Amino acid sequence: MGNCIPVVSASPLPDTSSQCSLDLSEIMGNRSYDSSTTFLDLTTIPDYDAAPCHNQYCPLFQRVAPTFLAITCAAAALSTGSLLVALAKRPHAWGWPQSQVLVAQLAVATGLFAALLPSVAVGIGQGWRLGTGLCRLTHLLWHWSLFAQGLLVGSGSCSTVWCRWDPRSRRLAVAVWAGALLLAIPAALASGTVAAPETSCIRRSVDILSPVYLLHLALCLCLFLLLPVVLLVATLAVPQLRAGWEPGIGVSWLFFGLWVPYGVGLAVDFLLHTRLLQPTCGTFEHFDHVLGLSEGLGVLHCCLGPAALLAARLCRRRAGASGSC
């Protein structure tokens, strides 16, 4: 899951935005690269009139990504474990807006996300050897955790339903997790394995304009871009929501803050693939690095999110005792 492989372009022109590129972990991207080619044949690209375009992202990705994911997984295990211990030892110390019910579900979602990182890292370094079924299952669980976290943060930002664990909050929890699983299905259907030369598990094994990928892309953009914008506008526009805003809510919004850049990157990536934006040599050489960094920033949510929630709780408890944090 992370080897540089050729993919089929939906455009009749050479896919210059992806011929030498790869997302952060290929569980989240499917950019392509022919390892036997170090530059583009400019005679086939009439709008490129500069020197050959070089893209060194794939070799860099394959060197850095496994180590990055391994370290992130270890940090996520430590921070999520600490958060769960704090929840178990002092369950009644968690109140709105970081209620025990909401924090526990966020911890489960980030734990699910982090649990997938070892297989992703091994797949990048040694090739994906678990088969197409497990590849799609990994994508399904990966995006299930992301959609669940987004819906949990969104519902916690505009409602006090998570203040207690009662029939109302239980029904909402079932709806959130079932809805997130449903929203993650297109990610599984659009993913798959490709062997060139080693088997890789990629996010997009279908055409860029296929309905299943377009649905998956639309859902990701709704989660990473539209949802935080709508919540922010609603909070500013509705007096009741604005009056109920607590500084602690901003801690859970760290999830959106880390993934918004990647959402923008996905939108630009689609525009480049479909030729709605014409890539230049500079775009070709640098965009993959930007997209990879933004994706890496999003992945960090699984270790930074639980740590931030725990730190905010400790800070609030000290503030209650001393009057300052």
C-alpha positions as CSV (number, residue, x, y, z in Angstrom):
1,M,0.0,0.0,0.0
2,G,2.2,2.8,-1.0
3,N,4.3,1.7,-3.9
4,C,4.5,4.0,-6.8
5,I,2.4,2.4,-9.5
6,P,0.9,3.4,-12.9
7,V,-2.8,4.0,-12.9
8,V,-5.3,4.6,-15.7
9,S,-6.1,8.3,-16.3
10,A,-9.6,9.4,-17.1
11,S,-8.2,12.0,-19.5
12,P,-7.1,11.3,-23.1
13,L,-4.0,13.4,-22.4
14,P,-1.1,12.2,-20.3
15,D,-2.0,12.5,-16.6
16,T,0.9,14.9,-15.8
17,S,-0.5,15.6,-12.4
18,S,0.0,12.0,-11.4
19,Q,2.6,10.3,-13.5
20,C,5.2,10.7,-10.8
21,S,3.4,11.1,-7.5
22,L,1.9,9.3,-4.5
23,D,-0.2,10.3,-1.5
24,L,1.1,9.9,2.0
25,S,0.1,6.3,2.5
26,E,-1.8,5.1,-0.6
27,I,-4.5,4.0,1.7
28,M,-5.5,7.6,1.3
29,G,-4.2,8.1,-2.3
30,N,-3.5,6.5,-5.6
31,R,-1.1,8.7,-7.4
32,S,1.1,7.1,-10.0
33,Y,4.7,6.8,-10.9
34,D,6.7,4.7,-13.3
35,S,10.0,4.0,-11.5
36,S,11.8,3.4,-14.8
37,T,11.0,7.0,-15.8
38,T,12.7,9.9,-14.2
39,F,11.2,12.7,-16.4
40,L,8.3,13.3,-18.7
41,D,8.6,13.2,-22.4
42,L,7.9,16.8,-23.1
43,T,7.3,16.1,-26.8
44,T,3.9,14.7,-25.9
45,I,3.0,17.6,-23.7
46,P,2.7,20.7,-25.8
47,D,1.9,23.1,-23.0
48,Y,5.2,22.3,-21.2
49,D,7.9,24.4,-22.7
50,A,10.5,24.3,-19.9
51,A,13.1,21.7,-18.9
52,P,11.8,18.2,-18.2
53,C,9.7,18.0,-15.0
54,H,11.2,16.0,-12.2
55,N,9.2,14.6,-9.3
56,Q,11.1,13.1,-6.4
57,Y,8.1,12.5,-4.2
58,C,7.7,8.8,-4.6
59,P,11.2,7.8,-3.5
60,L,10.9,10.3,-0.6
61,F,7.5,8.9,0.4
62,Q,8.7,5.3,0.4
63,R,11.7,6.2,2.6
64,V,9.8,8.3,5.1
65,A,6.2,7.1,5.3
66,P,6.8,3.7,7.1
67,T,8.9,5.3,9.9
68,F,6.4,8.2,10.2
69,L,3.4,5.9,10.5
70,A,5.2,3.7,13.0
71,I,6.1,6.6,15.2
72,T,2.6,8.1,14.9
73,C,1.1,4.7,15.8
74,A,3.2,4.5,18.9
75,A,2.4,8.0,20.0
76,A,-1.3,7.4,19.3
77,A,-1.3,4.3,21.4
78,L,0.3,6.2,24.3
79,S,-2.0,9.2,24.1
80,T,-5.2,7.2,23.6
81,G,-4.3,4.7,26.4
82,S,-3.7,7.6,28.8
83,L,-7.0,9.1,27.8
84,L,-8.9,5.9,28.4
85,V,-7.1,5.4,31.8
86,A,-8.2,8.9,32.8
87,L,-11.7,8.2,31.7
88,A,-11.8,4.9,33.7
89,K,-10.3,6.4,36.9
90,R,-12.3,9.6,37.1
91,P,-15.4,9.1,35.0
92,H,-17.3,11.8,36.8
93,A,-14.6,14.4,36.3
94,W,-15.6,14.8,32.6
95,G,-18.3,17.4,32.0
96,W,-19.6,19.5,29.2
97,P,-18.2,20.2,26.6
98,Q,-15.7,17.3,27.0
99,S,-18.2,14.8,28.5
100,Q,-17.2,11.3,29.3
101,V,-19.6,9.9,26.6
102,L,-18.3,12.0,23.8
103,V,-14.6,11.6,24.8
104,A,-14.9,7.9,25.1
105,Q,-16.3,7.6,21.6
106,L,-13.6,9.9,20.1
107,A,-11.0,7.7,21.8
108,V,-12.5,4.6,20.3
109,A,-12.5,6.2,16.8
110,T,-9.0,7.4,17.0
111,G,-7.9,4.0,18.4
112,L,-9.5,2.3,15.4
113,F,-7.6,4.7,13.1
114,A,-4.3,4.1,14.8
115,A,-4.7,0.4,14.8
116,L,-4.6,0.4,11.0
117,L,-1.3,2.2,10.8
118,P,1.0,-0.8,11.2
119,S,-0.5,-2.7,8.3
120,V,-0.3,0.5,6.2
121,A,3.3,1.0,7.1
122,V,4.3,-2.6,6.3
123,G,2.3,-2.4,3.0
124,I,4.3,0.7,2.0
125,G,7.7,-0.8,2.8
126,Q,7.2,-4.4,1.6
127,G,4.1,-4.3,-0.6
128,W,0.6,-5.3,0.2
129,R,0.3,-9.0,0.8
130,L,-3.1,-9.3,2.5
131,G,-5.3,-9.5,-0.6
132,T,-7.9,-7.2,-2.1
133,G,-10.5,-8.0,0.4
134,L,-8.5,-6.9,3.4
135,C,-7.3,-3.9,1.4
136,R,-10.9,-2.7,1.0
137,L,-11.7,-3.6,4.6
138,T,-8.8,-1.4,5.7
139,H,-10.1,1.5,3.6
140,L,-13.6,0.9,5.0
141,L,-12.4,1.0,8.7
142,W,-10.0,3.9,8.0
143,H,-12.8,6.1,6.6
144,W,-15.3,4.8,9.1
145,S,-13.2,6.2,11.9
146,L,-12.8,9.5,10.2
147,F,-16.5,10.0,9.4
148,A,-17.4,8.9,13.0
149,Q,-15.0,11.5,14.5
150,G,-16.3,14.2,12.2
151,L,-19.9,13.5,13.1
152,L,-19.1,13.2,16.8
153,V,-17.3,16.5,16.8
154,G,-20.1,18.1,14.8
155,S,-22.9,16.9,17.0
156,G,-21.0,17.8,20.1
157,S,-20.4,21.3,18.9
158,C,-24.1,22.2,18.4
159,S,-25.9,20.1,21.0
160,T,-25.6,19.1,24.7
161,V,-26.9,15.6,24.0
162,W,-23.6,14.0,24.9
163,C,-23.8,15.4,28.5
164,R,-25.2,12.2,29.8
165,W,-25.6,8.6,28.6
166,D,-29.4,8.3,28.3
167,P,-31.8,6.8,25.7
168,R,-31.4,10.0,23.6
169,S,-27.7,9.9,23.4
170,R,-27.6,6.2,22.9
171,R,-29.9,6.6,19.8
172,L,-27.6,9.3,18.5
173,A,-24.5,7.2,19.1
174,V,-26.1,4.3,17.0
175,A,-27.0,6.8,14.3
176,V,-23.5,8.3,14.2
177,W,-21.6,5.1,14.0
178,A,-24.1,3.4,11.6
179,G,-24.1,6.6,9.4
180,A,-20.3,6.8,9.4
181,L,-20.1,3.2,8.3
182,L,-22.5,3.8,5.5
183,L,-20.6,6.9,4.4
184,A,-17.3,4.9,4.3
185,I,-18.6,2.2,1.9
186,P,-17.7,4.2,-1.3
187,A,-14.1,4.3,0.0
188,A,-14.0,0.6,0.1
189,L,-15.6,0.2,-3.3
190,A,-13.2,2.6,-4.9
191,S,-10.1,1.0,-3.4
192,G,-8.3,-2.1,-4.6
193,T,-4.9,-3.7,-5.2
194,V,-2.6,-3.3,-8.2
195,A,0.5,-5.2,-8.9
196,A,3.2,-3.1,-10.6
197,P,5.8,-4.4,-9.8
198,E,4.8,-5.1,-6.2
199,T,1.2,-5.4,-5.1
200,S,-0.1,-2.1,-3.6
201,C,-3.4,-1.3,-1.9
202,I,-4.6,2.0,-3.3
203,R,-7.4,4.3,-2.5
204,R,-8.5,4.7,-6.1
205,S,-8.4,1.6,-8.3
206,V,-11.3,3.0,-10.5
207,D,-11.5,5.7,-13.0
208,I,-11.3,9.2,-11.5
209,L,-14.8,10.0,-13.0
210,S,-16.4,6.8,-11.9
211,P,-19.6,7.3,-9.8
212,V,-18.2,5.5,-6.8
213,Y,-15.1,7.6,-6.6
214,L,-17.0,10.8,-7.2
215,L,-19.3,9.9,-4.4
216,H,-16.4,9.1,-2.1
217,L,-14.7,12.4,-3.0
218,A,-17.9,14.3,-2.4
219,L,-18.3,12.7,1.0
220,C,-14.7,13.5,2.0
221,L,-15.0,17.1,0.9
222,C,-18.3,17.4,3.0
223,L,-16.5,16.0,6.0
224,F,-13.2,17.9,5.7
225,L,-14.5,21.2,4.3
226,L,-18.2,21.7,4.2
227,L,-19.0,20.4,7.7
228,P,-16.6,22.7,9.7
229,V,-17.7,25.7,7.6
230,V,-21.4,25.0,8.2
231,L,-20.8,24.5,11.9
232,L,-18.7,27.7,12.2
233,V,-21.3,29.8,10.3
234,A,-24.1,28.3,12.4
235,T,-22.3,29.1,15.6
236,L,-21.7,32.7,14.5
237,A,-25.3,33.1,13.2
238,V,-27.4,31.4,15.8
239,P,-27.3,33.2,19.2
240,Q,-28.2,30.0,21.2
241,L,-25.2,28.2,19.7
242,R,-22.9,31.1,20.2
243,A,-24.0,31.6,23.8
244,G,-23.4,27.9,24.5
245,W,-19.9,27.9,23.0
246,E,-17.3,26.7,25.4
247,P,-13.5,27.0,24.9
248,G,-13.2,23.3,25.4
249,I,-15.2,22.7,22.2
250,G,-12.2,24.0,20.3
251,V,-10.1,21.1,21.5
252,S,-12.2,18.6,19.7
253,W,-12.2,20.9,16.6
254,L,-8.5,20.0,16.3
255,F,-9.7,17.1,14.1
256,F,-11.1,19.6,11.5
257,G,-8.0,21.8,11.8
258,L,-5.7,19.0,10.9
259,W,-7.8,17.6,8.1
260,V,-9.0,20.8,6.3
261,P,-5.7,21.2,4.4
262,Y,-6.0,17.7,3.0
263,G,-9.6,18.4,2.0
264,V,-8.4,21.4,0.0
265,G,-5.6,19.2,-1.5
266,L,-8.1,16.5,-2.6
267,A,-10.2,19.1,-4.4
268,V,-7.2,20.6,-6.2
269,D,-6.0,17.0,-7.0
270,F,-9.3,16.2,-8.7
271,L,-9.2,19.5,-10.7
272,L,-5.7,18.6,-11.9
273,H,-6.7,15.0,-12.9
274,T,-9.7,16.2,-14.8
275,R,-7.8,19.0,-16.5
276,L,-10.1,21.7,-15.0
277,L,-6.8,23.1,-13.8
278,Q,-3.8,22.9,-16.2
279,P,-0.7,21.8,-14.4
280,T,2.6,23.5,-14.9
281,C,6.0,22.1,-14.3
282,G,6.1,23.8,-10.9
283,T,2.7,22.4,-10.0
284,F,3.7,18.9,-11.1
285,E,7.0,19.0,-9.1
286,H,5.6,20.5,-5.9
287,F,1.9,19.6,-5.5
288,D,2.5,16.0,-4.4
289,H,4.7,17.2,-1.6
290,V,2.1,19.6,-0.4
291,L,-0.6,17.0,-0.6
292,G,1.5,14.5,1.2
293,L,2.4,16.9,4.0
294,S,-1.3,17.9,4.4
295,E,-2.2,14.2,4.6
296,G,0.5,13.6,7.1
297,L,-0.9,16.5,9.2
298,G,-4.3,14.9,9.1
299,V,-2.9,11.5,10.2
300,L,-1.4,13.2,13.3
301,H,-4.9,13.7,14.7
302,C,-4.9,10.1,16.1
303,C,-2.1,11.1,18.5
304,L,-2.6,14.8,19.0
305,G,-6.4,14.6,19.4
306,P,-6.4,12.4,22.5
307,A,-3.5,14.2,24.0
308,A,-5.2,17.6,23.5
309,L,-8.4,16.3,25.2
310,L,-6.5,15.0,28.1
311,A,-4.5,18.2,28.5
312,A,-7.6,20.3,28.3
313,R,-9.2,18.2,31.1
314,L,-6.1,18.6,33.3
315,C,-6.0,22.3,32.6
316,R,-9.6,22.7,33.5
317,R,-9.3,20.8,36.7
318,R,-6.3,22.9,37.8
319,A,-8.2,26.0,36.8
320,G,-11.0,25.0,39.1
321,A,-8.6,24.5,41.9
322,S,-6.4,27.6,41.5
323,G,-8.5,29.9,39.4
324,S,-6.1,29.9,36.5
325,C,-4.7,27.4,34.0
